[in-house]
Structure formats: structure tokens, C-alpha cells
Amino acid sequence: MKWAIHFWTALKVRLGGHMNYESMTPSTEAPTQGHQPNYSASPTAPQLSPLERTRIWQKWEAVAPSRMAAFVELTDSCPLEPAGRYIWATHLSASIAPALHTFEVALRNAMHSALSDYYQRADWYAIPQFFQPQEGGLIKTAIGNAKNKAKKANRPHTPDDVVSELMLGFWCGLLNSPYDTSVFRPCLSRGFRNLPAPLKVRSDLNSKVVEFKRIRNRVFHHEPIWNYPGIDQVEAELWVLAEALYPEYSILSQDQSHFQQIFHNRSACKVALDNCLAMCVAQGRILP
């Protein structure tokens, strides 16, 4: 375990804070923002032999065998390819987080605003017999949490406090068939007016939001998404839906989106990993 801590410390120093995909970005693309990984080869990094690579991977794999197994492919030609894929996958998950965040906030706010307007009350969730048992239980919990937090802040709770306590699963539930008349149609005539035509069908919108929720849960629970079917298109779909609900979010998509650049440069992580491992070996931080 000690060698693994040394390795991750060195990897953080080498990758974190030097994140730059610019050298791999076509000139027609906008430069990416913020800190991104520097994957340029290091001329001073010693080369590792195939046997050294195998031994290092075996040590790394032993830390979490079942987790590392998810990153192995039959076509791997180098024992350290799963390790490079693991690093690439963590960057991929981090890069889709802004789109997931924006989509969830946009959906929640659009539905809350539409239902408040339709029912002429900000606490539409308090309408008697409005919910099925599952959503009703989630509302009860959210109200309790909102009241407790407001009490600690020495103020009354507000409808916005309650809405902010409701997780994505609640809003997914409101797109199910029992809420077609009470929720979906009021939203369709208000907050959902600018949705793409296919998503103006409740069942289709429900399916898409449930898919986004599944990916969100994988990301937030640190599960890999690199091999999720169609993941290369998901980030763009998240921004399309968020911007259809709130066009102002187009500013965020242009400033924060570098998912595609990471997705199409997966081999670059192996370069960074090779450099890091070789330098760790050379400095005696880990022994092959």
C-alpha cells in the first residue's frame, strides 16, 4: 500500500495543475479553459522494461482487483494499458460533471417554475393528493430537511429550500405516466416549450432523463463511464437539453466543455502514466 501512496502522490504532482490538451486540439477548435493534463513526453523519463511494467501493474491491481478488472481489455498490448485507461477514465468523468450539474439544475428549476406558474403557488408540492406514494415520501423528507436547515439558520424555510432538497430521482419520477396531466402538460406549455421535438413526448423525455440520471450516478459513485454505450454523444445531449430549458446556459457549455478533447485522446494518458512511473522508479519511490 505504501508504494501506491507514493505513486499517487507523484502522479498528482505530475498531472494535476499541468492539464493542457491544447497541443492535441485542432486549430479549428476553441482552446480549452482551466487546468488540464500535460501529456507531453518527458525526455528525462527512464524507459521501463516489459517485465517492470508487468510487475508494477500487478502491484497496482492488487490494491483493488475487482475495480481494476473493469479497465482491462482483451486487445491490451501492454500490461500498463489498463492503468492508463483508468487515469483517462477519471479525467473523462470529471469533464462531463459540468454538463451533468447544469442539466440537473436546469431541469429542476424549469419544472419548479412551470408548476409554480401553473398552480399559482410556489409550494405546489403541498397540494393535497398530488403525489404517488414514492414521490410523496421524498417530498416529506425534503420538507423536513428544509425546515431543519432553516431552523439552524434562524429563519423560516421557503419553497426554494424544499426544491433544493429534492434529488434528481424525484424529478425523474414526475415524468412518469401518473403525472402526465398534473405535471408534464403544464411543463410542456411553459418550461419545456423549447425542447427538441422528440423530447416533447413525455415517455421519450422520461427515458432520456433516466439515462442521464444513470450516468450521473455512475460518475458520482466513481464508477467508470468510458465504456458506457454512446457516451461520446451524451455530454452534447446534456448541454442541448439544458440550453433548451435555459438558453443562458450556452455560455457555460462554451466555457467548461472539454469532454470531446479528452474522449478522443485516450492514448495520451498512457504517455503521462509512463513518464510518471518511470520517474518514480528512477527516484526510488516505487520498486518494480
Backbone bond lengths (Angstrom), bond angles and torsions (degrees), N, CA, C in turn:
res aa  C-N    CA-C-N  psi(-1)  N-CA   C-N-CA  omega(-1)  CA-C   N-CA-C  phi
1 M - - - 1.468 - - 1.530 111.39 -
2 K 1.361 115.94 -33.48 1.468 119.70 -178.04 1.513 111.36 -61.92
3 W 1.363 115.77 -41.81 1.458 118.05 -179.57 1.529 110.87 -63.97
4 A 1.347 116.31 -34.49 1.468 120.10 -179.03 1.525 110.67 -66.10
5 I 1.349 116.59 -38.61 1.465 120.32 178.27 1.521 110.00 -64.13
6 H 1.358 116.36 -43.41 1.457 119.95 176.96 1.522 110.86 -59.64
7 F 1.348 115.28 -41.91 1.455 119.18 -178.27 1.527 111.77 -63.61
8 W 1.333 116.37 -48.56 1.465 119.60 -178.00 1.527 111.30 -65.63
9 T 1.333 117.47 -33.92 1.464 119.97 176.18 1.516 110.38 -62.79
10 A 1.325 115.25 -46.30 1.464 119.00 -179.99 1.519 111.24 -66.15
11 L 1.339 116.32 -38.81 1.462 119.71 -179.82 1.517 110.76 -64.45
12 K 1.331 117.01 -39.08 1.460 120.95 178.62 1.519 111.03 -63.33
13 V 1.338 115.65 -41.48 1.463 119.63 179.02 1.514 110.54 -65.07
14 R 1.343 115.45 -40.47 1.459 119.16 -174.77 1.522 112.50 -76.71
15 L 1.328 117.88 -38.01 1.464 120.96 -176.32 1.525 113.07 -96.75
16 G 1.326 116.71 -49.01 1.456 119.22 -175.71 1.507 111.23 -66.84
17 G 1.323 116.40 132.61 1.451 120.59 178.69 1.512 113.85 88.93
18 H 1.357 117.63 -5.79 1.455 120.18 176.13 1.519 109.86 -126.18
19 M 1.316 116.03 36.84 1.444 119.94 -172.30 1.515 110.69 -82.36
20 N 1.333 117.03 114.31 1.459 120.20 -176.47 1.513 110.60 -149.93
21 Y 1.322 115.70 108.05 1.451 120.17 176.81 1.526 111.21 -93.51
22 E 1.302 116.83 5.73 1.455 120.42 -169.79 1.515 111.88 -59.04
23 S 1.355 117.03 -38.26 1.454 119.60 -176.95 1.517 112.47 -66.20
24 M 1.346 117.39 -19.49 1.457 121.05 -179.09 1.511 111.73 -105.70
25 T 1.323 118.04 6.95 1.453 122.12 -177.86 1.520 110.27 -95.31
26 P 1.339 119.74 124.31 1.452 121.00 176.93 1.523 111.28 -55.26
27 S 1.321 116.14 150.44 1.457 120.66 -175.55 1.508 112.51 -63.56
28 T 1.343 117.36 -19.77 1.463 119.83 -179.53 1.514 112.35 -80.26
29 E 1.340 117.10 -11.07 1.456 119.93 -179.29 1.516 110.82 -93.06
30 A 1.333 114.81 150.27 1.457 119.33 177.17 1.516 109.30 -69.95
31 P 1.340 119.43 143.28 1.458 120.92 177.37 1.510 110.49 -62.64
32 T 1.309 116.62 146.49 1.455 120.51 -179.51 1.510 110.70 -79.20
33 Q 1.329 115.22 159.00 1.452 121.23 -175.87 1.516 110.65 -102.68
34 G 1.331 116.27 156.48 1.451 121.46 170.40 1.514 113.14 78.34
35 H 1.343 116.00 -161.43 1.451 122.76 -177.33 1.515 109.82 -94.64
36 Q 1.330 116.38 128.48 1.447 122.27 -179.99 1.525 109.51 -140.12
37 P 1.375 118.72 161.23 1.450 119.17 -167.76 1.511 115.95 -72.00
38 N 1.321 115.64 139.77 1.454 121.95 176.14 1.518 108.03 -88.38
39 Y 1.324 116.60 110.78 1.442 120.59 -176.15 1.521 112.28 -106.06
40 S 1.308 117.63 17.48 1.458 119.20 178.78 1.520 109.75 -71.68
41 A 1.327 116.31 141.99 1.458 120.62 -177.95 1.515 110.67 -67.56
42 S 1.310 115.65 141.88 1.449 120.49 179.99 1.522 109.99 -93.93
43 P 1.335 119.38 122.85 1.463 120.96 -178.39 1.521 112.34 -69.35
44 T 1.339 117.75 -16.49 1.460 120.64 -177.13 1.520 112.69 -97.61
45 A 1.323 118.19 -2.84 1.460 120.70 -176.84 1.522 110.41 -77.45
46 P 1.334 118.94 121.31 1.465 120.99 177.35 1.522 110.46 -63.52
47 Q 1.307 116.90 151.80 1.462 120.98 178.71 1.526 110.24 -84.89
48 L 1.312 116.36 145.00 1.456 121.76 177.69 1.524 109.53 -101.32
49 S 1.310 115.99 138.67 1.455 120.19 177.72 1.522 109.64 -76.05
50 P 1.341 117.79 160.60 1.468 120.17 177.12 1.527 112.41 -55.11
51 L 1.341 117.25 -38.12 1.454 120.02 179.76 1.525 110.89 -66.69
52 E 1.338 117.14 -40.03 1.457 120.73 178.10 1.529 110.43 -64.16
53 R 1.315 116.93 -41.19 1.467 120.94 178.84 1.536 110.37 -61.67
54 T 1.332 115.84 -43.29 1.463 120.11 -179.13 1.519 110.85 -63.10
55 R 1.323 117.09 -44.93 1.460 120.49 -178.43 1.528 111.56 -65.11
56 I 1.338 116.35 -41.09 1.470 119.89 179.16 1.523 110.36 -64.15
57 W 1.348 116.45 -43.30 1.462 118.94 179.31 1.520 110.82 -62.98
58 Q 1.328 118.08 -39.99 1.461 121.13 179.54 1.529 111.23 -61.20
59 K 1.320 116.34 -38.03 1.468 120.00 178.11 1.532 110.50 -68.48
60 W 1.317 115.88 -43.88 1.463 120.37 -179.99 1.526 109.89 -64.09
61 E 1.322 115.84 -45.90 1.461 120.77 -178.46 1.522 111.13 -60.87
62 A 1.336 117.00 -33.91 1.462 121.16 -177.76 1.523 112.69 -66.13
63 V 1.337 117.74 -22.43 1.465 121.19 179.57 1.530 110.27 -65.39
64 A 1.353 117.17 -40.80 1.472 121.41 -179.16 1.528 108.20 -150.51
65 P 1.334 118.33 77.53 1.472 121.85 -173.25 1.521 114.45 -55.64
66 S 1.334 116.83 -48.13 1.461 118.83 -176.28 1.513 111.78 -66.39
67 R 1.332 116.99 -35.25 1.463 120.31 179.71 1.527 110.56 -70.05
68 M 1.321 117.07 -44.61 1.453 120.23 -178.25 1.524 112.09 -67.06
69 A 1.336 116.50 -28.87 1.468 120.14 -179.77 1.519 111.86 -60.84
70 A 1.327 117.32 -26.70 1.466 121.19 -179.01 1.519 112.48 -69.68
71 F 1.322 117.71 -12.56 1.462 121.17 -176.40 1.525 112.71 -108.76
72 V 1.326 116.53 8.07 1.462 121.27 179.20 1.521 109.60 -94.21
73 E 1.353 116.35 136.12 1.450 121.84 174.82 1.522 109.25 -122.85
74 L 1.330 117.00 149.93 1.454 121.23 -177.69 1.521 112.27 -62.94
75 T 1.323 117.09 -26.16 1.466 121.30 -177.00 1.518 113.02 -85.71
76 D 1.329 118.73 1.30 1.464 120.87 -179.27 1.526 110.18 -59.44
77 S 1.338 115.35 128.08 1.465 120.68 -179.75 1.517 112.14 -101.00
78 C 1.329 116.59 -8.76 1.458 121.61 -178.77 1.526 108.78 -133.22
79 P 1.342 117.89 137.65 1.466 119.62 -178.84 1.518 114.14 -58.87
80 L 1.339 117.47 -22.55 1.461 119.61 -177.12 1.527 113.13 -95.11
81 E 1.325 117.44 1.62 1.466 118.48 178.04 1.530 112.24 -59.48
82 P 1.351 120.33 -41.07 1.473 118.90 176.75 1.528 112.76 -60.50
83 A 1.346 116.86 -33.98 1.464 119.70 178.44 1.521 110.54 -67.41
84 G 1.335 116.46 -43.13 1.462 119.37 176.16 1.512 111.85 -62.83
85 R 1.343 115.78 -37.65 1.464 120.72 178.73 1.532 110.49 -66.97
86 Y 1.318 116.59 -35.41 1.464 121.16 178.35 1.528 110.29 -62.31
87 I 1.336 116.07 -46.23 1.471 120.00 179.44 1.524 110.24 -64.60
88 W 1.334 115.85 -44.88 1.468 120.26 178.36 1.527 110.47 -58.14
89 A 1.335 117.08 -41.43 1.464 121.12 -178.14 1.521 111.65 -65.82
90 T 1.344 117.51 -34.85 1.466 118.92 178.57 1.526 110.44 -67.64
91 H 1.336 117.09 -39.39 1.471 119.74 176.21 1.528 110.62 -65.53
92 L 1.345 116.25 -37.17 1.463 120.66 -179.99 1.525 110.47 -63.25
93 S 1.325 116.56 -45.14 1.468 120.57 179.29 1.527 110.84 -63.58
94 A 1.336 116.21 -41.22 1.468 119.15 179.69 1.524 111.05 -64.94
95 S 1.327 117.29 -35.62 1.467 120.00 -175.09 1.519 113.15 -74.68
96 I 1.345 117.51 -21.10 1.469 119.45 179.17 1.525 111.43 -90.50
97 A 1.333 117.03 -10.39 1.467 120.71 -176.94 1.530 113.38 -59.54
98 P 1.359 120.65 -42.62 1.468 118.74 179.18 1.530 113.15 -59.45
99 A 1.334 117.23 -38.46 1.463 120.04 179.39 1.526 110.89 -68.91
100 L 1.330 117.01 -40.56 1.468 120.62 177.67 1.522 110.67 -62.74
101 H 1.320 116.32 -44.70 1.468 121.65 179.53 1.529 110.91 -60.57
102 T 1.324 115.82 -48.95 1.464 120.42 -176.55 1.523 110.90 -65.11
103 F 1.330 116.93 -41.89 1.464 120.64 178.44 1.524 110.97 -59.91
104 E 1.324 117.12 -46.85 1.467 120.07 -176.19 1.528 110.98 -64.79
105 V 1.316 117.37 -44.40 1.465 120.71 179.59 1.527 110.43 -64.72
106 A 1.333 116.55 -41.26 1.466 120.38 -179.65 1.521 111.51 -63.85
107 L 1.330 117.09 -44.39 1.465 120.63 -179.54 1.523 110.46 -63.78
108 R 1.317 116.82 -47.20 1.468 121.32 -179.26 1.522 110.98 -60.02
109 N 1.327 116.89 -49.01 1.464 120.25 -176.88 1.525 112.26 -67.87
110 A 1.337 116.38 -37.73 1.469 119.56 -179.74 1.527 110.76 -65.75
111 M 1.330 117.04 -42.25 1.461 119.68 -179.72 1.522 110.76 -69.85
112 H 1.311 117.05 -41.61 1.469 120.36 178.66 1.528 110.77 -61.85
113 S 1.319 116.55 -44.52 1.470 120.58 -179.44 1.526 111.13 -64.79
114 A 1.333 116.76 -44.31 1.467 120.54 -178.65 1.524 111.76 -64.58
115 L 1.318 116.76 -43.24 1.471 120.13 -178.37 1.523 111.44 -71.81
116 S 1.330 117.29 -34.19 1.471 120.25 176.15 1.516 110.17 -63.81
117 D 1.332 115.66 -40.75 1.471 120.35 -179.73 1.529 110.70 -69.73
118 Y 1.318 116.75 -42.85 1.460 120.65 -176.30 1.529 111.47 -66.79
119 Y 1.320 116.99 -43.23 1.464 121.03 -176.76 1.530 112.65 -93.81
120 Q 1.321 116.15 -0.68 1.463 121.78 176.69 1.527 112.36 57.28
121 R 1.314 115.89 38.54 1.455 120.93 175.96 1.533 108.26 -160.64
122 A 1.323 116.32 134.24 1.464 120.78 -178.28 1.524 111.93 -71.10
123 D 1.345 116.25 -23.02 1.462 119.45 178.47 1.526 110.77 -99.26
124 W 1.318 117.10 47.32 1.458 122.30 179.87 1.522 111.64 -54.34
125 Y 1.308 116.03 -26.63 1.468 121.07 -179.75 1.525 112.25 -67.91
126 A 1.344 117.56 -12.23 1.463 121.50 -179.27 1.525 112.21 -94.31
127 I 1.340 117.87 2.81 1.459 120.85 178.45 1.535 109.28 -64.72
128 P 1.321 118.76 127.86 1.472 121.44 -177.59 1.529 112.20 -58.05
129 Q 1.316 115.90 139.94 1.462 124.24 176.15 1.531 112.78 56.87
130 F 1.308 115.85 31.99 1.467 120.49 -178.73 1.534 111.10 -81.43
131 F 1.344 116.44 -32.98 1.452 120.58 -169.63 1.522 114.24 -110.43
132 Q 1.319 114.41 154.60 1.454 122.15 165.58 1.532 107.77 -72.04
133 P 1.334 118.56 162.48 1.475 120.72 -175.62 1.525 114.41 -53.52
134 Q 1.342 118.41 -42.20 1.461 119.61 -176.31 1.521 111.60 -64.65
135 E 1.331 116.67 -49.98 1.467 119.90 179.83 1.526 110.74 -67.90
136 G 1.330 116.49 -33.56 1.460 119.62 177.22 1.512 111.79 -61.66
137 G 1.338 116.84 -39.06 1.456 120.30 177.40 1.516 112.10 -66.11
138 L 1.331 116.78 -38.43 1.460 120.60 178.50 1.526 111.31 -66.16
139 I 1.338 115.94 -37.99 1.465 119.86 177.67 1.518 110.74 -64.73
140 K 1.317 116.39 -43.85 1.470 120.69 179.95 1.527 110.70 -59.18
141 T 1.329 116.09 -43.24 1.463 120.68 178.47 1.520 110.96 -64.87
142 A 1.334 116.70 -42.99 1.463 120.81 -179.08 1.528 111.34 -63.52
143 I 1.317 117.19 -41.47 1.463 120.65 178.58 1.524 109.98 -62.71
144 G 1.338 116.46 -43.27 1.458 120.24 179.09 1.524 111.78 -61.97
145 N 1.339 116.62 -43.64 1.465 120.35 178.85 1.523 111.45 -64.60
146 A 1.332 115.85 -41.73 1.464 120.16 -179.92 1.524 111.34 -63.69
147 K 1.318 116.66 -41.50 1.469 120.65 179.15 1.525 111.07 -64.37
148 N 1.329 116.51 -42.34 1.467 120.18 -179.05 1.524 111.61 -63.73
149 K 1.331 116.34 -44.15 1.462 119.89 -179.41 1.523 111.00 -67.05
150 A 1.332 116.65 -40.03 1.460 120.10 179.17 1.527 110.93 -66.32
151 K 1.318 116.18 -37.28 1.469 120.37 178.80 1.524 110.87 -63.29
152 K 1.319 116.80 -41.31 1.465 120.45 177.98 1.529 111.27 -64.92
153 A 1.337 115.73 -29.98 1.465 120.55 178.34 1.530 111.73 -87.96
154 N 1.350 115.82 2.61 1.468 122.07 177.87 1.526 112.00 59.21
155 R 1.329 115.26 49.45 1.465 120.62 177.40 1.523 108.56 -152.48
156 P 1.339 117.64 161.13 1.469 119.29 176.78 1.532 110.31 -73.91
157 H 1.312 116.62 151.99 1.464 119.22 178.07 1.525 109.01 -80.23
158 T 1.319 116.38 156.11 1.466 122.50 -178.30 1.524 109.74 -122.33
159 P 1.340 117.97 165.19 1.469 119.90 175.03 1.523 112.61 -57.14
160 D 1.334 117.39 -35.73 1.464 119.73 177.80 1.524 111.23 -62.93
161 D 1.333 116.22 -34.60 1.466 119.77 177.06 1.532 110.63 -62.61
162 V 1.315 115.27 -41.97 1.472 119.78 -179.20 1.524 110.18 -67.06
163 V 1.321 116.57 -45.57 1.463 120.76 -178.27 1.528 111.00 -61.10
164 S 1.307 117.11 -38.98 1.466 120.28 -179.00 1.524 112.83 -67.76
165 E 1.342 116.15 -18.19 1.460 120.62 178.97 1.530 112.46 -86.10
166 L 1.326 117.06 -9.81 1.459 120.70 -175.99 1.526 110.93 -87.07
167 M 1.328 116.34 124.05 1.453 122.29 -176.90 1.534 111.22 -78.13
168 L 1.325 115.39 169.01 1.461 120.80 -177.94 1.524 111.89 -58.96
169 G 1.331 117.17 -33.36 1.456 119.69 179.71 1.523 113.20 -59.43
170 F 1.334 116.21 -32.55 1.468 120.31 178.18 1.525 110.32 -65.20
171 W 1.339 116.32 -46.21 1.463 120.14 -177.67 1.521 110.74 -69.36
172 C 1.333 117.18 -32.51 1.465 119.97 172.79 1.527 110.01 -61.73
173 G 1.330 115.82 -41.98 1.460 120.51 -179.64 1.522 112.60 -60.78
174 L 1.340 116.31 -34.11 1.467 119.63 -179.43 1.526 112.81 -72.64
175 L 1.330 116.62 -7.18 1.465 120.07 176.27 1.523 111.89 -98.78
176 N 1.332 117.03 8.48 1.464 121.33 175.12 1.530 110.25 -80.13
177 S 1.325 115.51 165.39 1.474 120.98 -173.12 1.526 115.21 -58.15
178 P 1.354 121.56 -34.07 1.472 118.62 -179.77 1.527 113.51 -61.69
179 Y 1.335 116.90 -17.93 1.470 119.81 -177.24 1.535 112.41 -107.68
180 D 1.313 116.43 18.45 1.469 119.18 -177.63 1.530 111.58 -58.49
181 T 1.333 116.99 -45.28 1.467 121.13 -177.40 1.518 112.31 -82.83
182 S 1.317 117.78 -40.58 1.463 120.85 -173.09 1.522 113.50 -81.74
183 V 1.328 118.10 -25.17 1.466 120.76 -176.23 1.524 112.33 -122.17
184 F 1.329 117.08 -57.21 1.462 118.73 -170.64 1.521 112.91 -63.31
185 R 1.308 117.90 -46.85 1.472 119.07 -176.95 1.535 112.50 -65.96
186 P 1.334 119.05 -41.66 1.473 118.03 173.13 1.527 112.35 -60.08
187 C 1.328 117.21 -39.22 1.465 120.07 179.04 1.524 111.21 -68.99
188 L 1.337 116.43 -38.16 1.453 120.98 -177.98 1.520 111.29 -61.86
189 S 1.327 116.91 -35.38 1.466 120.68 -178.19 1.524 112.19 -85.89
190 R 1.342 116.71 -0.09 1.469 120.15 -178.02 1.532 110.28 -131.65
191 G 1.330 117.23 -91.45 1.456 120.35 -173.91 1.510 115.58 -68.24
192 F 1.358 118.14 -20.56 1.454 121.17 -175.98 1.528 112.82 -99.87
193 R 1.317 117.48 12.84 1.471 120.33 -174.07 1.526 113.00 -59.41
194 N 1.335 117.23 -34.24 1.462 120.62 -173.72 1.523 113.98 -97.55
195 L 1.323 116.70 10.68 1.463 118.99 177.92 1.526 110.67 -64.98
196 P 1.338 117.83 149.56 1.469 119.77 172.27 1.516 110.19 -55.71
197 A 1.321 117.21 146.38 1.464 121.96 -174.32 1.532 114.51 -49.80
198 P 1.345 119.48 -44.87 1.477 118.46 -179.09 1.524 113.16 -61.09
199 L 1.337 116.94 -29.48 1.458 120.29 -176.61 1.528 112.27 -86.89
200 K 1.326 117.50 2.19 1.460 120.33 174.12 1.527 111.18 -85.38
201 V 1.316 115.80 0.37 1.472 121.91 171.75 1.527 106.52 -95.27
202 R 1.317 117.00 122.88 1.462 120.56 -172.18 1.521 113.13 -54.18
203 S 1.315 118.20 -46.71 1.466 120.68 -177.16 1.526 111.43 -63.35
204 D 1.337 117.03 -35.94 1.467 120.28 179.54 1.525 110.74 -71.29
205 L 1.319 116.50 -41.59 1.466 119.59 177.83 1.529 109.92 -64.53
206 N 1.323 116.11 -41.67 1.457 120.62 178.89 1.530 110.40 -59.06
207 S 1.323 117.29 -46.25 1.465 121.59 -179.18 1.519 111.20 -61.08
208 K 1.323 116.66 -41.73 1.467 120.57 -178.45 1.525 110.64 -68.83
209 V 1.326 117.40 -42.43 1.467 120.14 -179.71 1.529 110.55 -66.71
210 V 1.326 116.98 -38.68 1.468 120.32 177.46 1.529 110.18 -63.48
211 E 1.328 116.88 -38.87 1.470 120.00 177.29 1.527 110.50 -63.48
212 F 1.330 116.96 -43.84 1.465 120.86 178.20 1.533 110.18 -62.29
213 K 1.314 116.39 -38.88 1.463 120.12 178.86 1.528 110.43 -63.93
214 R 1.310 116.56 -39.90 1.467 120.63 179.24 1.536 110.25 -62.06
215 I 1.322 116.82 -43.35 1.467 120.44 179.25 1.527 110.35 -68.35
216 R 1.327 116.35 -41.00 1.469 120.60 177.55 1.527 110.66 -57.14
217 N 1.321 116.47 -44.89 1.457 120.00 -179.45 1.525 111.57 -64.85
218 R 1.313 116.81 -38.27 1.468 119.77 177.81 1.529 110.54 -63.21
219 V 1.321 115.96 -43.29 1.466 119.47 -179.67 1.525 110.71 -65.04
220 F 1.323 116.99 -48.80 1.463 120.80 -175.12 1.523 113.09 -73.59
221 H 1.334 116.99 -18.20 1.460 120.74 176.12 1.527 110.99 -99.76
222 H 1.332 116.39 12.07 1.469 122.98 175.45 1.523 112.54 62.23
223 E 1.317 115.66 35.19 1.457 120.09 174.25 1.524 108.55 -98.35
224 P 1.336 118.43 148.22 1.471 120.51 -176.53 1.517 112.70 -67.38
225 I 1.325 115.59 143.94 1.469 120.93 174.49 1.521 111.58 -119.43
226 W 1.336 117.29 -3.24 1.466 120.42 -173.93 1.525 112.53 -59.95
227 N 1.339 117.45 -29.22 1.460 120.71 -178.83 1.527 112.31 -106.24
228 Y 1.327 117.37 15.50 1.474 120.61 177.62 1.536 108.03 -72.07
229 P 1.328 118.85 130.29 1.473 121.09 -177.45 1.530 112.20 -56.46
230 G 1.327 115.90 125.55 1.458 121.20 176.98 1.508 115.11 75.49
231 I 1.340 118.06 15.34 1.463 120.29 -175.69 1.524 111.60 -62.34
232 D 1.332 117.75 -25.40 1.462 119.69 -178.87 1.524 112.24 -67.39
233 Q 1.348 117.21 -17.26 1.462 121.21 179.42 1.522 113.45 -102.30
234 V 1.322 116.22 -14.29 1.465 120.06 -170.82 1.526 112.19 -65.43
235 E 1.338 117.66 -42.93 1.458 118.96 -176.56 1.531 111.02 -59.90
236 A 1.334 116.94 -43.69 1.469 120.58 178.89 1.525 110.58 -62.33
237 E 1.327 117.43 -38.79 1.464 121.06 179.17 1.529 111.15 -66.04
238 L 1.322 116.49 -36.59 1.467 120.21 177.27 1.521 110.62 -61.72
239 W 1.326 116.53 -45.57 1.466 119.71 -179.90 1.524 111.30 -66.86
240 V 1.333 117.16 -38.46 1.472 120.50 179.04 1.524 110.06 -59.61
241 L 1.334 116.73 -45.55 1.465 120.03 -179.19 1.523 110.84 -67.62
242 A 1.322 117.70 -43.80 1.464 120.58 179.86 1.522 111.16 -62.34
243 E 1.324 116.97 -42.32 1.467 120.67 -178.26 1.527 111.34 -73.04
244 A 1.345 118.02 -27.32 1.466 120.27 175.53 1.520 110.28 -67.87
245 L 1.335 116.50 -32.54 1.463 120.94 178.49 1.518 111.29 -80.15
246 Y 1.340 116.15 -40.21 1.462 122.10 179.46 1.522 108.87 -140.56
247 P 1.346 118.63 97.06 1.472 121.55 -178.06 1.524 113.40 -54.99
248 E 1.330 117.22 -24.54 1.470 120.44 -178.85 1.535 111.68 -61.59
249 Y 1.328 116.43 -21.66 1.459 119.39 -177.24 1.527 112.73 -72.41
250 S 1.338 117.84 -7.09 1.462 119.63 177.75 1.526 111.18 -60.84
251 I 1.330 116.24 -27.69 1.468 120.75 177.31 1.516 109.73 -63.44
252 L 1.334 116.99 -41.77 1.453 120.87 -179.18 1.520 111.36 -66.68
253 S 1.320 117.37 -40.70 1.467 119.89 -177.50 1.517 110.86 -63.62
254 Q 1.314 117.79 -36.72 1.456 121.15 -179.94 1.521 111.39 -73.25
255 D 1.310 117.03 -30.64 1.462 120.44 -175.29 1.526 112.76 -87.72
256 Q 1.340 117.43 -31.82 1.454 119.65 -169.72 1.530 114.77 -109.84
257 S 1.308 118.05 -7.29 1.452 119.61 -171.57 1.529 112.21 -90.51
258 H 1.349 116.09 114.37 1.459 120.40 170.01 1.530 110.57 -135.50
259 F 1.333 115.26 23.60 1.457 121.54 -178.43 1.531 111.62 -59.75
260 Q 1.330 116.81 -47.82 1.463 119.93 -176.46 1.524 112.03 -61.91
261 Q 1.319 116.86 -37.58 1.456 119.87 179.82 1.519 111.14 -64.46
262 I 1.323 116.66 -38.72 1.460 120.38 178.09 1.526 110.22 -71.64
263 F 1.325 116.55 -43.77 1.464 120.78 -177.16 1.525 111.69 -58.05
264 H 1.323 116.90 -40.61 1.459 120.85 -175.38 1.524 113.26 -90.01
265 N 1.336 117.24 7.79 1.462 119.91 178.69 1.520 111.41 -128.86
266 R 1.316 115.79 41.60 1.463 120.80 -176.02 1.526 112.46 -62.60
267 S 1.347 117.56 -32.37 1.465 119.56 -178.08 1.517 111.86 -67.72
268 A 1.336 117.23 -20.44 1.460 120.11 -178.12 1.523 111.96 -65.02
269 C 1.316 117.36 -29.82 1.460 119.79 179.86 1.518 111.66 -64.55
270 K 1.329 116.90 -31.72 1.453 119.75 178.82 1.526 110.24 -65.87
271 V 1.335 116.58 -36.52 1.465 119.91 177.06 1.516 109.93 -61.56
272 A 1.330 116.12 -47.24 1.462 120.28 -179.97 1.519 111.09 -63.09
273 L 1.328 115.94 -41.08 1.457 120.09 -179.68 1.526 110.72 -64.80
274 D 1.331 116.58 -45.02 1.465 120.46 178.45 1.522 110.99 -56.77
275 N 1.335 115.61 -47.27 1.459 120.08 -179.22 1.522 111.25 -61.03
276 C 1.329 115.46 -45.25 1.461 120.03 -177.50 1.523 111.68 -64.64
277 L 1.332 116.28 -47.87 1.452 120.09 -179.37 1.522 111.68 -62.25
278 A 1.332 115.77 -43.36 1.457 119.28 -178.59 1.522 111.14 -63.03
279 M 1.336 116.77 -41.19 1.459 119.82 178.98 1.527 110.75 -67.26
280 C 1.335 117.62 -36.46 1.473 120.67 177.96 1.517 110.87 -64.11
281 V 1.337 115.80 -41.88 1.448 120.16 178.52 1.533 110.09 -64.25
282 A 1.347 115.21 -45.51 1.462 120.03 -178.16 1.525 111.17 -62.19
283 Q 1.307 117.88 -34.12 1.457 121.95 -178.57 1.528 112.48 -88.88
284 G 1.318 116.94 -0.51 1.455 120.78 178.18 1.511 114.29 77.47
285 R 1.331 118.36 15.30 1.462 120.63 179.65 1.515 111.79 -73.39
286 I 1.333 116.14 -34.47 1.469 120.32 174.35 1.513 107.75 -135.17
287 L 1.310 116.37 151.64 1.453 121.24 -179.99 1.521 109.22 -113.67
288 P 1.346 117.35 126.66 1.460 119.42 179.56 1.523 111.22 -71.48
